[in-house]
Amino acid sequence: MHVLRAYRGGLVFGEPVGEAPPRVILLHGWRRTHQDFAAVTRRLDHLGVSSLALDLAGFGASPPPTVACGAAGYAADLALLLEEVGASAPLLVGHSFGGRVAVSLAASRPDLVSHLVLTGVPLIRNPRPGHSPLAYRVLRAGARRGWVSSTRLEAARRRYGSEDYRAASGVVRDVLVTVVNESYESELAALRAGVDLVWGDNDTVVPVSVARRAAELLSTSRVTVVEGVGHLLPTESPDSLVEAITRGLS
């Protein structure tokens, strides 16, 4: 039975599987945990591939970050963790938010990453039809002018905000506000590592069109579309990830 271990003095927890140092690092999505990759890491272990599935700061067993930051901040912390565990240019697997972190690290520190396997990652901002409700826009404008109290604005955010926003609090909410406004075109263009984009054809959170647009910016990439699978591909189709991982390690 595998157990969680503390890294970086208890700032991050993760589940190592196999002999250290890990060859594969797995990063989960928003409001998810390392457990999404349980089936993947078991299969990798059977293939003799060591891995480490992390709980990113603010999720699972890992405490929230001390300050709000975007994907680049999480990537900087991940670079320190890779050094601590002795992982030499591992392959990074990123689902959704975890993929943002993986891309940020690979773009800023290409020496630390050998390959990327990404799934359901909002790499490019998808145009959204329509606008926020008029009542919320009016309150937000009033708050900017000091006419609406922070308490009333917060109540409106909870009413009109996304499910992720309503579920978050404190610094984690500030992180969410930061990352949802990020886009990664420049990071994608700067990547040196090969990239596998593995997407569920029923992903309504981050549709396949995002993967195809991202692939156009990458020098080396492969898009694999998995039929009948939605946004939670790590749990719905772990074998498709394992296939991409083994290809990336070869």
C-alpha positions in Angstrom: 0.0 0.0 0.0 1.3 3.4 -1.0 1.3 6.3 1.4 1.6 10.1 1.2 4.9 11.7 1.9 5.7 15.3 2.8 8.0 17.3 0.6 9.5 20.8 0.9 9.1 20.8 4.7 5.4 19.8 4.6 4.4 22.4 1.9 3.5 19.7 -0.6 2.4 16.1 -0.2 2.5 13.4 -2.8 2.3 9.6 -3.4 5.5 8.1 -4.7 5.2 4.7 -6.5 8.2 2.6 -7.4 11.9 3.2 -6.9 13.1 6.8 -6.4 13.8 9.1 -8.1 10.6 9.4 -10.1 10.7 9.3 -13.8 7.1 10.7 -14.1 5.5 13.5 -12.1 1.7 13.8 -12.2 -0.2 17.1 -11.5 -4.0 17.0 -11.0 -6.7 19.5 -11.9 -8.5 22.2 -10.0 -10.4 20.9 -6.9 -8.9 17.4 -7.5 -6.1 15.4 -5.9 -3.3 13.0 -6.6 -5.8 10.2 -6.3 -7.1 10.9 -9.9 -3.9 9.2 -11.1 -4.1 6.1 -8.9 -4.8 3.8 -11.9 -2.1 5.4 -14.0 0.6 5.1 -11.4 -0.4 1.4 -10.7 0.0 0.6 -14.4 3.3 2.5 -14.6 4.6 0.5 -11.6 3.8 -2.7 -13.4 5.9 -1.5 -16.3 8.8 -0.7 -13.9 8.3 3.1 -14.2 8.6 5.1 -11.0 6.2 8.0 -10.5 5.2 10.7 -8.0 1.6 12.1 -8.0 1.3 15.3 -6.1 -1.3 17.2 -4.2 -0.7 20.8 -5.5 -0.7 23.5 -2.8 -4.2 24.2 -1.6 -5.6 20.8 -2.6 -5.8 17.4 -0.9 -3.3 17.1 1.9 -1.2 20.1 0.8 -1.8 23.4 2.6 -2.7 26.5 0.6 0.2 28.7 -0.7 1.1 31.6 1.5 0.5 34.1 -1.3 -1.7 34.1 -4.3 0.1 33.2 -7.5 -0.5 32.0 -11.0 0.8 28.9 -12.8 4.3 30.3 -12.9 4.4 30.5 -9.1 3.3 26.9 -8.8 5.9 26.0 -11.4 8.7 27.7 -9.4 7.8 25.6 -6.4 7.7 22.5 -8.5 11.2 23.2 -9.7 12.4 23.1 -6.1 10.5 19.9 -5.4 12.1 18.2 -8.4 15.5 19.1 -7.0 14.6 17.7 -3.6 13.5 14.3 -4.9 16.4 14.1 -7.4 14.2 13.9 -10.4 16.4 14.5 -13.5 14.3 15.9 -16.3 11.2 13.8 -15.6 8.2 13.5 -17.9 5.3 15.7 -16.6 1.7 14.7 -16.8 -0.8 17.6 -16.3 -4.5 17.5 -16.1 -6.4 20.8 -16.3 -4.8 23.2 -13.8 -1.9 20.8 -13.3 -1.2 21.1 -17.1 -1.0 24.9 -16.7 1.7 24.4 -14.1 3.5 21.8 -16.3 3.6 24.0 -19.3 4.9 27.0 -17.2 7.7 25.0 -15.8 8.7 23.4 -19.2 8.7 26.9 -20.8 10.7 28.6 -18.1 13.1 25.7 -17.2 13.4 23.4 -20.3 16.3 21.7 -18.6 14.0 20.2 -16.0 11.4 18.6 -18.3 11.9 15.8 -20.8 8.4 15.5 -22.2 4.8 16.7 -21.5 1.6 14.7 -21.5 -1.4 17.1 -21.2 -5.1 16.5 -20.9 -8.0 18.8 -20.5 -5.8 21.9 -20.0 -7.2 25.4 -20.7 -4.0 26.4 -22.5 -5.7 29.0 -24.7 -8.5 31.2 -23.6 -11.7 30.0 -25.2 -14.0 32.9 -26.3 -17.1 32.9 -24.2 -20.4 34.0 -25.7 -22.4 36.6 -23.8 -21.5 38.5 -20.7 -21.9 38.4 -17.0 -25.4 39.2 -15.8 -26.2 42.9 -15.9 -26.9 43.1 -12.2 -23.4 41.7 -11.4 -21.7 44.0 -13.9 -23.5 47.0 -12.3 -22.4 46.0 -8.8 -18.8 45.4 -9.9 -18.7 48.8 -11.5 -20.1 50.3 -8.4 -17.5 48.6 -6.2 -14.7 50.1 -8.4 -16.1 53.5 -7.6 -16.6 52.8 -3.9 -20.4 52.9 -4.1 -20.8 49.2 -3.3 -19.4 47.5 -0.2 -17.0 44.6 -0.4 -19.6 42.5 1.5 -22.3 43.1 -1.0 -19.9 42.5 -3.9 -18.8 39.2 -2.4 -22.4 38.1 -2.1 -22.9 38.9 -5.8 -19.7 36.9 -6.6 -21.1 33.9 -4.8 -24.4 34.2 -6.6 -23.1 34.7 -10.1 -19.6 33.2 -9.9 -18.6 29.7 -11.1 -18.9 26.6 -9.0 -15.1 26.6 -8.6 -15.2 30.2 -7.3 -18.0 29.5 -4.8 -16.1 26.5 -3.5 -12.8 28.3 -3.0 -11.9 30.7 -0.2 -9.0 32.8 1.0 -5.7 32.6 -1.0 -6.9 29.7 -3.1 -9.8 31.8 -4.5 -7.2 34.5 -5.3 -5.2 31.9 -7.2 -8.3 30.9 -9.1 -9.0 34.5 -10.1 -5.4 34.7 -11.4 -5.2 31.5 -13.3 -8.6 31.8 -15.1 -7.3 35.0 -16.7 -4.0 33.4 -17.9 -3.3 32.2 -21.4 -0.2 30.3 -22.5 0.4 31.0 -26.2 3.9 32.4 -25.5 4.8 29.5 -23.3 3.6 26.9 -25.8 5.7 28.6 -28.6 8.7 28.5 -26.3 8.5 24.8 -25.4 11.4 22.6 -26.5 10.1 19.3 -25.0 7.8 17.1 -27.0 4.1 17.2 -26.1 1.3 14.6 -26.2 -2.2 16.2 -26.0 -4.6 13.5 -24.9 -8.2 14.7 -24.9 -11.6 13.2 -24.3 -14.0 13.9 -27.2 -16.8 14.7 -24.7 -14.7 17.2 -22.7 -17.2 20.1 -22.4 -15.0 22.0 -19.9 -12.0 22.3 -22.2 -13.1 21.1 -25.7 -10.8 19.3 -28.2 -10.7 22.5 -30.2 -8.4 24.0 -27.6 -6.0 21.1 -28.0 -5.9 21.5 -31.7 -5.3 25.2 -31.5 -2.5 24.6 -29.0 -0.9 22.0 -31.2 -0.6 24.6 -34.0 1.8 26.6 -31.7 4.0 23.6 -30.8 7.0 22.5 -32.7 6.6 18.8 -31.7 3.2 17.5 -30.6 0.7 14.7 -31.1 -3.1 15.0 -30.5 -4.9 11.9 -29.4 -8.7 12.1 -29.1 -10.3 9.4 -26.9 -13.9 8.6 -27.8 -16.6 8.6 -25.1 -14.4 10.3 -22.5 -15.1 13.7 -20.8 -12.9 16.1 -18.8 -11.8 13.6 -16.2 -9.8 11.5 -18.5 -7.2 10.4 -15.9 -10.0 8.5 -14.1 -12.1 7.6 -17.2 -9.3 6.4 -19.5 -6.1 5.9 -17.6 -4.7 3.5 -20.3 -4.7 6.4 -22.8 -2.5 8.4 -20.5 -0.2 5.4 -19.9 0.2 4.9 -23.6 1.2 8.5 -24.1 3.6 8.4 -21.1 5.4 5.2 -22.3 5.7 6.8 -25.8 7.2 9.9 -24.3 9.7 8.0 -22.2 11.0 6.0 -25.1 
